[in-house]
Amino acid sequence: MLDDVTNSAITENTGFTSGELAPSELDRVVERAHAALGGKQNDDGHWVFELEADATIPAEYVLLEHFLDRIDQPLEDRIGVYLRRIQGEHGGWPLYHDGDFNISATVKAYYALKCIGDDINAPHMQRARQAVLDHGGAERSNVFTRFQLALFGEVPWHGTPVMPVELMLLPRSAFFSVWNMSYWSRTVIAPLLVLAALRPVAVNPRGVHVQELFVTPPDQVKDWIRGPYRSRWGHAFKVLDQVLRPVVKLIPQKVHEKAIRASVDFIEPRLNGLDGLGAIYPAMANTVMMYRAMGVPDSDPRAATAWESVRALLIDHGDEVYCQPCVSPIWDTGLAGHAMMEAASGSDPVARKKTEEKMAKAAEWLRDRQILDVKGDWAINRPDLEPGGWAFQYRNDYYPDVDDTAVVGMLLHRQNDPANDEAIERARKWIVGMQSTNGGWGAFDVDNDKELLNHIPFSDHGALLDPPTADVTARCVSFLAQLGHAEDRPVIERALEYLRGDQEEDGSWFGRWGTNFIYGTWSVLCSLNAAGISHDDPMVVRAVEWLRSVQRPDGGWGEGCESYEDGPRGEYKQSLPSQTAWAVLGMMAVGRRDDPAVVRGIAWLSKHQGDNGEWEEDPYNAVGFPKVFYLKYHGYRQFFPLLAVSRYRNLKSSNSGQVSYGF
């Protein structure tokens, strides 16, 4: 039932569905949200919001300063404030808001705080240390944490998997080639392999060590590799790791040096200036350490720029600081643009002329960042395909992704401005060319699906690959269907078959890049509508019924990151703005605008909007790598509720009552 606050906004006009908000209330919600989001646009036309991960990235940044002896104590003190604030009640650090203890995040956070100067006998440090010991000690942390510890001499190098730098010499046809791994894996691995080959030791000027975190002294640990094993292949690759260790020592020095040169030759064209290698923190930080290990002076332009690219990720809130894993301006601008345009559409648009001016600036900014003259790593599988995509970050020319490209393409197409035509066509051709063999799309690469690679000891995170997924595939279908080119129909049909086969038994779809089944289901329902699939198709009906089944009693929806860890699907302890918006957007896409579940969802969004036009959302709403790395997009709580309420408002007065866009 709707509560009293919501009931006060229910219309008395019999022309509206029972329980529906009054038009005046809808207008207020949309106007406030539109003004709030519009006010955050930068002068050059783009939007960018904070992108927050867990404790590991800010902790790694502190450790990086101590590795280099480039300690900024006032800065580190404020990072310490952030790290202490997000410590969990269990004594350790979680991977997402209010999550369970994670040993690897806790080891890094504890080490960083000790480097900052925290007394190990302080209550928060005692609790963290005991939690680590209770979970098997630092020897049970993941591969990337053990690499970090090896760089500080805390664990022997044989505590890390065999990853010879000679991997960089392997051709695409070789199973273990880096070209068979995802973009993020390639960019992280390339400098990491050089570090593993050179084995530098951190300057660590204060001599900070964390041997107290080990249950077994590191030089006595015999079983560094314990999985998690996802199949018998994991055990087989562990044996292979043991066999390779003595063999690697026999590789001729000339080959070794050639491989290091190959790594550097791979890295340097991809440095992206201040955006850094791959424009993601782990690759960027590894590059900084690689240059130091190679003896490159800090004043060298390459090393200096690499260091500044890392520093550019810091978010300063005055009393506390944290480090982002990357930035998301293209994605944020695309999503903000869709929400702004929806609010400024329909029979009673909000500030249409002003919004058109804002969107013209956004479109110009986006067009300038379309990648038209660089054939990135994707070209290893599509050498004859012309570039035409957008990246996620400001500049990441070697790594555009089809998800960003589709969202931006739909936005530019919706503007109906001839100035966008060439950009849209280049994007269309690139996306068509990036379709994988099974009909789906991965985010960055084609047919990046050699699943056995996720069983090697290095891949204990299980995210070495970028295979096709339902949410990314749905976005590509939405874009192509919105454009409506007849010659693209076979491409769309293959993708629809992929989506039909990928639907879960309960009717939902998995969300690879957003939390989680609500995100995936919304994405696919939008694409099915755009592609002309009947709203009464069995897979549509099943998806709608699933969304109804997970609606919370208060009318909203919520889903926790626990759903990536075998937790309940589509459920959380509270309703959230992002997930509520996704659910109602998905249902409205397939003709359920007047469904009581949608009406109640819109009422929930209206009730929970703040006076400043914004919504609040503490839980994380996206994922980097399921079970390993989660994200909080600070803009999601603004984009999606505005888009949802605006669409609900517009559909009432539309002639067809149907969503006519792919997003």
Buried (B, 14 or more C-beta within 10 A) or exposed (E): EBEEEBEEBBBEEEEBBEBBBBBEBBBBBBBBBBBBBBEBBEEEBBBBBBBBBBBBBBBBBBBBBBBBEBBBEEBBBBBBBBBBEBBBEBBBBBBBBBBEBBBBBBBBBBBBBBBBEBEBEEEBBEBBBEBBBBBBBBBBBBBBBBBBBBBBBBBBEBBBBBBBBBBBBBEEEEEBBBBBBBBBBBBBBBBBBBBBBBEBEBBBEEEBBBEBBBBBEBEEBEEBBEEEBEEEBBEBBBEBBEEBEEEBEEEEEEEBEBBBBBBBEBBEEBBBEBBBBBBBBBBBBBBBBBBBBBEBEEEEEBBBBBBEBBBBBBBEEEEBBBBBBBBBBBBBBBBBBBBBBBBBBBEEBBBBEEBBEBBBBBBBBBBEBBBBEBBBBBBBBBEEBEBBBBBBBBBBBBBBBBBBBBBBBBBBBBBEBEEBEEBBBBBBBBBBBBBBEBBBBBBBBBBBBBEBBBBBBBBBBBBBBBBBBBBBBBBBBBBBBBBEEEEBBEBBEBBBEBBBEBBBEBBBBBBBBBBBBBBBBBBBBBBBBBBEBEBEEEBBBBBBEBBBBBBBEBBBBBBBBBBBEEEEBBBBEEBBBBBBBBBBBBBBBBBBBBBBBBBBBBBBBBBBBEEEBBBEBEBBBBBBBBBBBBBBBBBBBBBBBBBBBBBBBBBBEBEEEBBEBBB
